[in-house]
């Protein structure tokens, strides 16, 4: 429970701020409504991002304490304020040609207009985030060094015959398929956004590889392998791909930008706490298929984002599908551990 103390404290403060904001607009009734909506948004954010926490933990567990602390402090500030507030404002600013201050004024004074501009650019954002997340999933499945396979021989075959080139090819084909779903006037922008997501993934991978293969002092190279600016950027882009879908979905519940930010910030804090818990408790070592389930949830989210350029898919379905994969992977992990313990006891009895 100690890992979640800060999150509970932040939750109390932010829910109080939400109630105060609602009271300043609509009195006691407005306070109650704002309090309730902020709570709903926080729950939605956690359900959408639990798999994000698992993947974060799978990366962070190999890092040294310095890089872990840097991501869990600076990274959470970027996640809460950058990805859930500044990033959407930046998108609307680019789309409309308005300055950032003008867009912030629009978000506060005419939130429906701000929401409309944000929704109008959903296809481009979904193509960017979907292509990035798809590569995260594919490169996990096609990892030839992976020894443990959740789906048995199917996953083993994919890992043996797949490679980075196939991942890039499939991601490009997915982007082209995504482009065919949108109207003619959006095709070029969606294509550029999708290719941009792939380019960002490849750039971050290149930077990480460049740092990890740095020649010189072996001690420095060893430290870099346990954490680097490339890995930090990778996790930040991954969080952005997760979070923006939640921002878009939040506008289906309320158009109040302040309540949206407060609710999603609560969810982001709990995702951070879950990441810390998973790293410190060694949960991924105990539940060996949890990382697999999280990556398959990412794969489903990537396909949902790419399909959402044309079709509306409920955020609740997106969140529940991720939770379902996490739950199945936990169940498989418990069974695997039980079988391993049973086999160990048999070997001891035979001796």
C-alpha positions in Angstrom: 0.0 0.0 0.0 3.0 2.3 0.6 3.5 2.6 -3.2 0.1 4.2 -3.6 0.2 6.7 -0.7 1.2 9.6 -2.9 -1.4 8.7 -5.5 -4.2 8.6 -2.8 -2.9 12.0 -1.5 -2.9 13.5 -5.0 -6.4 12.0 -5.6 -7.8 13.8 -2.6 -6.2 17.1 -3.6 -7.3 16.9 -7.3 -10.8 15.8 -6.5 -11.0 18.7 -4.1 -9.8 21.0 -6.8 -12.4 19.5 -9.2 -15.2 20.1 -6.6 -14.0 23.7 -6.1 -13.9 24.3 -9.8 -17.4 22.9 -10.2 -18.7 24.9 -7.3 -17.3 28.2 -8.8 -19.3 27.5 -11.9 -22.5 25.8 -10.8 -22.6 25.9 -7.0 -23.1 22.8 -4.8 -24.7 20.9 -7.7 -21.8 21.8 -10.0 -19.3 20.7 -7.3 -20.9 17.3 -7.0 -21.0 16.8 -10.7 -17.4 17.8 -11.2 -16.3 15.5 -8.4 -18.2 12.6 -9.9 -16.9 13.2 -13.5 -13.3 13.6 -12.4 -13.6 10.2 -10.5 -15.0 8.5 -13.6 -12.3 9.9 -15.8 -9.6 8.7 -13.4 -11.0 5.2 -13.4 -11.2 5.2 -17.2 -7.6 6.4 -17.5 -6.4 3.6 -15.2 -8.3 0.9 -17.1 -6.9 2.2 -20.4 -3.3 2.5 -19.1 -2.8 -0.6 -16.9 -1.0 -2.4 -19.7 1.1 0.8 -20.1 2.3 0.4 -16.5 3.2 -3.2 -17.1 5.3 -2.4 -20.2 6.9 0.5 -18.4 7.9 -1.8 -15.5 9.3 -4.4 -18.0 11.6 -1.7 -19.3 12.4 0.0 -16.1 13.3 -3.2 -14.1 16.7 -3.4 -16.1 17.6 0.2 -15.5 19.8 1.5 -12.7 18.2 3.6 -9.9 19.2 7.0 -11.4 17.2 6.4 -14.7 14.4 4.8 -12.8 14.0 7.8 -10.5 14.4 10.2 -13.4 11.5 8.6 -15.3 9.3 8.2 -12.3 9.7 11.9 -11.3 10.4 14.0 -14.4 8.6 11.5 -16.6 5.3 11.7 -14.6 5.4 15.5 -14.8 5.7 15.2 -18.6 2.9 12.6 -18.6 0.5 14.6 -16.5 1.0 18.1 -17.8 2.7 17.5 -21.2 0.8 14.6 -22.7 -2.6 15.3 -21.2 -2.6 19.1 -21.4 0.1 20.7 -23.6 0.1 18.0 -26.3 -3.6 18.3 -27.2 -3.3 22.1 -27.1 -0.3 21.9 -29.4 -2.2 19.8 -31.9 -5.1 22.2 -32.0 -2.6 25.1 -32.4 -1.0 23.4 -35.4 -4.3 22.5 -36.9 -5.9 26.0 -36.5 -2.8 28.2 -36.9 -3.6 29.9 -33.6 -1.1 30.6 -30.9 -0.8 28.4 -27.8 -2.3 31.2 -25.5 -5.2 31.6 -27.9 -5.9 27.8 -27.9 -5.7 27.7 -24.1 -8.2 30.6 -24.0 -10.4 28.7 -26.4 -10.2 25.5 -24.2 -11.3 27.4 -21.1 -13.9 29.7 -22.6 -15.3 27.7 -25.5 -14.5 24.1 -24.7 -16.9 22.7 -27.3 -15.1 24.5 -30.1 -11.7 23.2 -28.7 -13.2 19.7 -28.5 -14.3 20.0 -32.1 -10.9 20.9 -33.3 -9.3 18.1 -31.3 -11.8 15.6 -32.7 -11.3 16.8 -36.2 -7.6 15.8 -36.0 -8.4 12.4 -34.3 -7.6 10.4 -37.5 -4.1 11.8 -37.8 -3.3 11.3 -34.1 -4.8 7.8 -34.1 -2.6 6.9 -37.2 0.5 8.2 -35.4 -0.2 6.5 -32.1 -1.5 3.3 -33.7 1.5 2.7 -35.9 3.9 3.4 -33.0 2.1 1.0 -30.7 1.8 -1.6 -33.4 5.6 -1.7 -33.8 5.9 -2.0 -30.0 3.7 -5.1 -30.2 5.2 -6.6 -33.3 8.8 -6.3 -32.2 7.9 -8.0 -28.9 6.2 -10.9 -30.8 9.0 -11.2 -33.3 11.7 -11.2 -30.7 14.0 -14.2 -31.6 15.7 -14.1 -28.2 12.4 -14.6 -26.2 12.6 -18.0 -24.5 9.1 -18.1 -22.8 6.1 -18.1 -25.1 2.6 -17.5 -23.8 0.8 -18.8 -26.9 3.0 -21.9 -27.2 4.1 -23.0 -30.6 2.3 -20.2 -32.4 4.2 -17.5 -30.6 7.4 -19.6 -30.9 7.0 -19.8 -34.7 6.4 -16.0 -34.9 9.5 -15.3 -32.8 11.6 -17.7 -34.9 10.6 -16.4 -38.4 9.8 -12.8 -37.7 12.3 -10.0 -37.5 12.5 -6.2 -37.4 12.1 -5.9 -41.1 8.8 -7.8 -41.1 7.6 -5.6 -38.2 8.2 -2.5 -40.2 6.6 -3.9 -43.3 3.4 -4.9 -41.5 3.3 -1.5 -39.8 3.6 0.3 -43.1 0.8 -2.0 -44.6 -1.4 -1.2 -41.6 -0.8 2.6 -42.2 -1.7 2.2 -45.9 -4.8 0.3 -44.9 -5.7 3.0 -42.4 -5.3 5.6 -45.1 -8.0 3.9 -47.3 -10.6 4.3 -44.6 -10.5 8.1 -44.5 -12.0 10.7 -47.0 -9.8 11.9 -49.9 -8.9 15.2 -48.3 -7.5 13.4 -45.2 -5.5 10.6 -46.9 -2.2 12.5 -47.2 -2.2 13.8 -43.6 -3.2 10.4 -42.2 -0.4 8.7 -44.3 2.1 11.2 -43.1 1.0 10.8 -39.5 1.2 7.0 -39.7 4.6 7.1 -41.3 5.6 9.6 -38.7 4.8 7.2 -35.9 6.9 4.5 -37.5 9.8 7.1 -38.0 9.7 8.1 -34.4 9.8 4.5 -33.2 12.8 3.8 -35.5 14.5 7.0 -34.4 14.2 6.2 -30.8 15.4 2.6 -31.4 18.4 4.0 -33.4 19.2 6.4 -30.6 19.0 3.6 -27.9 21.1 1.3 -30.0 23.7 4.0 -30.7 24.1 4.7 -27.0 24.1 1.0 -26.0 26.9 0.2 -28.5 28.9 3.3 -27.6 32.6 2.5 -27.7 35.0 3.6 -25.0 34.9 2.9 -21.3 33.1 -0.5 -20.7 31.7 0.8 -17.4 30.0 3.7 -19.1 28.6 1.5 -21.8 27.3 -0.9 -19.2 25.5 2.0 -17.4 23.9 3.2 -20.6 22.5 -0.3 -21.2 20.7 -0.1 -17.9 19.0 3.2 -18.9 19.5 6.0 -21.4 17.9 9.0 -22.9 16.8 6.8 -25.8 14.9 4.5 -23.4 13.5 7.6 -21.6 12.2 9.0 -24.9 10.8 5.6 -25.9 8.7 5.4 -22.7 7.5 9.0 -23.1 6.3 8.4 -26.7 4.7 5.2 -25.5 2.8 7.1 -22.8 1.7 9.7 -25.3 0.3 7.1 -27.6 -1.7 5.7 -24.7 -2.8 9.0 -23.2 -4.1 10.8 -26.2 -6.8 8.2 -26.8 -8.0 8.8 -23.2 -8.0 12.6 -23.8 -10.2 12.1 -26.9 -12.5 9.8 -25.0 -12.8 12.2 -22.1 -14.6 14.7 -24.3 -17.4 12.2 -24.7 -18.0 12.5 -21.0 -17.4 16.3 -20.4 -16.2 19.3 -22.4 -14.6 20.9 -19.3 -10.9 20.9 -20.0 -10.0 21.6 -16.3 -12.0 18.5 -15.1 -10.5 16.4 -17.9 -7.0 17.3 -16.9 -7.7 16.7 -13.2 -9.4 13.3 -13.8 -6.7 12.1 -16.2 -3.9 13.3 -13.9 -5.3 11.1 -11.1 -5.3 8.2 -13.4 -1.7 8.9 -14.5 -0.5 9.0 -10.9 -2.0 5.6 -10.2 -0.3 4.3 -13.4 3.0 5.6 -12.0 2.3 3.9 -8.6 1.5 0.6 -10.4 4.7 0.9 -12.4 6.7 1.4 -9.1 4.9 -1.5 -7.4 5.6 -3.8 -10.3 9.3 -2.9 -10.4 10.0 -3.0 -6.6 8.0 -6.1 -5.9 9.4 -8.1 -8.8 5.9 -8.9 -10.0 7.0 -9.5 -13.6 9.4 -12.2 -12.4 6.7 -13.9 -10.4 3.9 -13.6 -13.0 6.0 -14.5 -16.1 3.2 -14.0 -18.7 2.1 -10.6 -17.4 4.5 -8.8 -19.8 3.1 -10.9 -22.7 -0.5 -10.0 -21.8 0.4 -6.3 -21.7 2.0 -6.4 -25.1 -1.0 -8.2 -26.6 -3.2 -5.6 -25.1 -1.0 -3.0 -26.8 -1.5 -4.8 -30.1 -5.3 -4.7 -29.7 -5.1 -1.0 -28.8 -3.0 -0.3 -31.9 -5.5 -2.0 -34.2 -8.4 -0.1 -32.4 -6.6 3.2 -32.9 -6.0 2.5 -36.5 -9.6 1.5 -37.1 -10.9 4.5 -35.2 -9.9 6.8 -38.0 -13.3 5.8 -39.5 -15.2 3.7 -36.9 -16.2 4.9 -33.4 -15.1 2.3 -30.8 -16.1 2.8 -27.2 -13.3 3.7 -24.8 -14.8 1.3 -22.3 -14.4 -1.6 -24.8 -10.8 -0.5 -25.4 -10.1 -0.5 -21.6 -11.9 -3.8 -20.9 -10.1 -5.6 -23.8 -6.7 -4.6 -22.2 -7.9 -5.7 -18.8 -9.0 -9.0 -20.2 -5.5 -9.7 -21.7 -3.9 -8.7 -18.4 -6.3 -11.0 -16.5 -5.7 -14.0 -18.8 -1.9 -13.5 -18.6 -2.1 -13.5 -14.8 -4.2 -16.7 -14.8 -1.7 -18.3 -17.2 1.2 -17.2 -14.9 -0.4 -18.7 -11.9 -0.9 -22.0 -13.7 2.6 -22.0 -15.1 4.1 -21.4 -11.6 1.9 -24.2 -10.1 3.1 -26.6 -12.8 6.7 -25.6 -12.3 6.4 -26.2 -8.5 4.7 -29.5 -9.1 7.5 -30.7 -11.5 10.1 -29.6 -8.9 8.4 -31.7 -6.2 8.3 -34.7 -8.5 12.0 -34.5 -9.2 12.7 -34.3 -5.5 10.5 -37.3 -4.7 12.1 -39.3 -7.5 15.5 -38.7 -5.9 
